[in-house]
């Protein structure tokens, strides 16, 4: 009888919840016991109820009228009830899921939960030794391309969910039709370094490691803030530019972007800091040389098969020698094919910031050894 009363009370509560696919119910919204509102991330929050937790995802493209909800519950008896008022319901102890990018693998690594990954897309871009070994042994499946995964392989796996990045041309209709939850990780759309790292909490909640994820993130945040405060004491902020030519176009971050925020926190003067936007600026060579020719430092992020050197950069494009930063040997670089910056740097914003500060203001971090960005020395 007690269980029946509890179930009736829970049903009464849940009919008040937000309905599926972002459409608001006409009934009163249920009030959670507590809510985790991220300090830096804009894309999600977590509601905690007595018997389950609920992740609310904001629309990645900024439509404030749309949200998506994921209920995470351990009690199988509650799943059907929760499914009526949430877009997805997943187990509170997921032990098999699919990661569509290497950064998602890194989130799991931070939480000591790589063993829960059952499938990955495009494994040639994943450097993690454990994942590669499990792929070789057949314990982790290769589901093909991230934008067009192999539905038959996915269905045979019967995963708890598939984690994807939001792209407007993505099409996962066949996977959804198979009843597999599509969980969107929008971390790459965050505009601040700490905002991207805080998505660790999102992944932690999905994998039943929410509190651990919060502890780890708080440690990252504290280290980042400490380094940022060091740069507030500098008397001079050197000028920097970034980017390189790709298929005839020079792409560089706009003034409100992720990388521009890094530069600001590192105590330097990014030459496009006053440009509008959160994405990239697409420039021709004449435009960039006109503005960046006399700039002190060039922060070069590139994926290159060989060790970076000044002669190698000259061979890429002789026009690179026009910049004073090249002539004065003031290039700060990371070769992502070696450093795995794009794969791992996302969850180490404190390390990336320290690297930049070490290169730009070496007296602030005299004994620090950089991990990703270093002053290029090889001729």
N, C-alpha and C positions, 0 to 999 in steps of 0.2 A: 504493500500500500504506500509505503514511504517513497519507493522508487517511482510509482505512478504520479504522486503529488509533485515530486521533483521534476518529472518530465513535463507535466502540465504547466508548471511555473516557468520552466525554461522555454517552452513553446510560446507562452504569452510574452516573454521577454523578446524572443527572436523575431516575432512578427513585426516588432517595432524597428528592426534593423534596416539598414540601407538595403535596397533591392539590388539585383544583379545589374552589371554593366553600366554602373554609374547613374542609373535613374533613381531618383529619390522616392521613397515610399511616402504615402500620404499620412502614415501613422507616425507617432512620436519616435524619435531616435533613441535606441537603448543607450544607457550611460555606462561606460566601462568603469571598472574599479580604479584603474589608473591608465595613463597613456605615456608612452615614450615619444616625445617630440624632439627630433634631432636638432642639435645646436647649429649644425652647419649644412646638412643635406636638406634639399627642398623637395625631394621626390617621394618620401614615404613617412609614415608614422606607425606606431604599434599600439593597439588597444589591448588591455589585459582584462579578461573576465575571469570569473571563478573557475570555470571548467575548460577554458580555451583562450587562445590569443588570436588577434586579428590584425593582419598587416593591411594598411590602406595605402595604395599606390596612387599618386597623382598622375595625371595624364602627362607623358613625357614631352608632348609638344605644346604644353602650356594651356590647354583647354580646362579652365577652372570648373566647368560643369561636369567633367568626367573624372571618375575615380574607379579603381578596381580593388576588390577586397579578396583577401586570402585568409581563410580560417584554418588554424592549426590546432588539431585536437587529438588527444590520445584515446579517448573513450569512443569505441566504434559505434555505440548506440546513439551518439550525438551527431554523427556525420550526416545522416540524411536530413536532420533538422537544420543543421548549419548550411547544407547545400542549397536550401531554398532561398537563402538570403545573402549568399556570398558567391563570387564568381568561381572560386575554387575552394576545395577543402582538401587538405593534405594531412598525413599522419604526423603526430607530434614527435615521432622518432624515425624520420626518413632514413633509409639505409641504402637507397639506390636512386640516383638522379643523374641527369645529363647536363654537362657544362658545355656551352657553345663557344667559349673563348678561354684563352689561357689565363686571363685575369680572374675568371671565376674559379679556376683551379687554385690560384694563389689565395683567394679568400678562404677556401677550404683548408689550405695548408696552414694558414695563420691559426685556424681553429683546431688543428690536428684532426681534421675530418676528411682527409683525402680518400680514406678507405670507403667512404660512402658514395663516391663517384662511380657510376656504372657505365657511362658512355661519354665520349668527347667528340667534338667536331674538329676537323683539320688538325690532327695531332702533330703534323710537321712543324707547327708553330708553338708547340708546347715543349719547354726545355726540361720540365720536371722529370727526374730520373725514375721516381716511383710510378708515375703515370705511364711512361714509356715501357717500363718493365711489365706492368700489368696489361698493357696493350699486347705486348709480345706473348704473354702467357694466356691471353684470351679472356682475362678476368674483367677487362674494360673493353668496350666495343667502340669501334670507329664508326660514327654515324654519317660520315661524309662531310659535305659542305655546310657551313653554318646557315647560309641563306636557303639551302635546299637539302635538308637532311633526309636520310634514307628512312622512310616511314616504316617499311617492313622490319628493318633492324630494330627500330625504336619499339614497335609493337611487340616484338618477340622478347624484348627486355622487360617490359611491364614496369617502367620506372615510376617513382612516386611523383616526379615532376621533371620538366625540362626548363632550365634557366636560359633565357635569351637576352640579347641586347636589343633595344628598340631601334629599328630601322623602318622608315616609312614604306619601303618596298618589300618588307618581309612578308612571307606568306606561309603560315603554319596551319592552314585550314585542315589539311589531311591529318595532322597530328592532333589537333583539337577534336576532330571528328572521331578519332580513336579513343577519346575520353582521357587524354593525358594532359594534365594541367600545364599551361604555358606561363611561367613565372618571369616577369620582366625585371631585369636589373638595369636601371637607368643611370648607373654611377658615372658613365662617361659624359653625360650631359650636365653634370654639376660643374660649376664655374670656379670653385675654390678647391685647393688641395685637400683640406680637411673635409670638405663636403663629399669628395669622392671616397675618401678613406672611411667615412662614417657608414657607408653601405655595408661595412663588415657586420654591423648590428643587424641589418636586414637578412644577410646570409645566416648569421648566427641564430636568429629566431626560426628560420626555416629548418635548421638542422638541430634544433633543441639546445643550442649553445648561446642563447641570447645574453645571459649575464657574463659569460666569459668574453664574448665579443665586446661588450660595453667596457669591461676592464681593460682589454687590450687597446681599444680605441682611446680611452682616457689617457693611457700612457703615451700613445702617439701624440695626442693633442697637447699634453703637458710639455713634451720635448719640443714640439713644433713652436709653441708659444714662447718657450724659453729662448730658442734661437732667434725668433723674430724680434724679441725684445732687445737682443744684443745689437741688432742692426739699427735700432732707434737711437743709439748713442753715436753713430758715425757722423762726422762733420761733412763728408763728401760722398756723394752717390755717383759712381761712374756710369757712363752711358753704355747701353747694350742694344744690340739687335740680334735677331735670330732668323732661322729658316734657311732655305737654299733653293736652287732652281730645280724644278721637277717638270719635265716635259714642257719647257719654255716658260713656266710660271713660277714666280717666287711666292710661296705661301708663308705668311707670318701671322701670329696671333693678334686678334683685335684687342682693344684696350680693356675690355671687361672679361676676358677669357681666362681659362685655367692657368695657362703659362704666364700671362701678364700679371696675374695675382702672385704667382711664384716670384717673379722679378721684383715686384713691389715689396714683398715680404723679405727678400734677400738684400734689400737696401741698395738698389740700383735704379737707374733712370732709363726705363724702356722707351725707346724712341717713338713707339706707336701707342703709348699709354693713353693718349687723349682720343684715340679713334673709337668709334662706336661699334658695339657688337660683342658677342661672346664666342663667335667662331673664328674663322681665318680670313685674312685679307688676301686677295689674289692680285699680285702686282707684276708688272714687267720689270726687266732689269734696269731700265733707265730710271724708273721711279725709285727703286730701292737704292741704287747707287747715289742718286741725288740726295737722299736723306741719310744714308748710312755710311757714306764714304769716310767721314771723319769720326765715326763712332768708335769709342775706345775698345769695346769687347764684342766679339761675335760668339754667341752661344749656339753651337752647332749640334743638332740632334739628327743623326743619320744612321741608316742601316747599310753597312758597307761590308763586303766579304773579306776585306783585308784590313790590317792594322792601319789606323789613321795616321797621316803624316802631312806636313805642309806640302811636300812634293806631290803626294797623292791627291790632295785637294786641288792643287794647281792642274793636275792632269784631268780631274773631273770637268773643270771649266776654267780656262785661263783667265776669265774675267774676275774670278775670285781674288786674284792678286791685286785688283784695283783698290781693295778696302784697306784702310790704315790698320785695322785690327789684324789683317793677314800680314802686312808689312812689318808690324811691330811685334808679331808673334803673341798676339793677345786673343787667341781662340780658346774657348772653353768648350769641351766636346764630350759627347758620349756616343759610342758606336753600339747601337741597340742589338746588333747581331752578337755582340760579345757581352755587353752589360745586362741584357734582358730588361732594359729600362721600362719598356712599355708593358712588359709582363709582370714585373715585380715592383717597380717604382711607385705604382698607384697606391699601394698599401704601406709605403715608406716615405710619406711626404716630409717627415722630419729629417730623414737621411738626405733626400734630394735637396731640401733647403740648406742643410748643413754643407753639402757639397758646393752649392752655389756661393754660400757665404765664405767658405774656405778659399774659393777661387777669386772672389771679388774683394774680400776683406780678410786676408790671411792672418792678420794680427788678432782677430777676434777668436780664432780657433787654431791656435798654434800647433797643437799636438794631434789634430784631427786627421784621420786617413779617409779619403774620399772613396765612395763606392760606385757612383755612376758618372758624375761630372768631374773632369780634371782639366787643368791647363795643358793644352797640347804642346809637347816638347819635341817630338821626333821630327827631324827635318826630312 
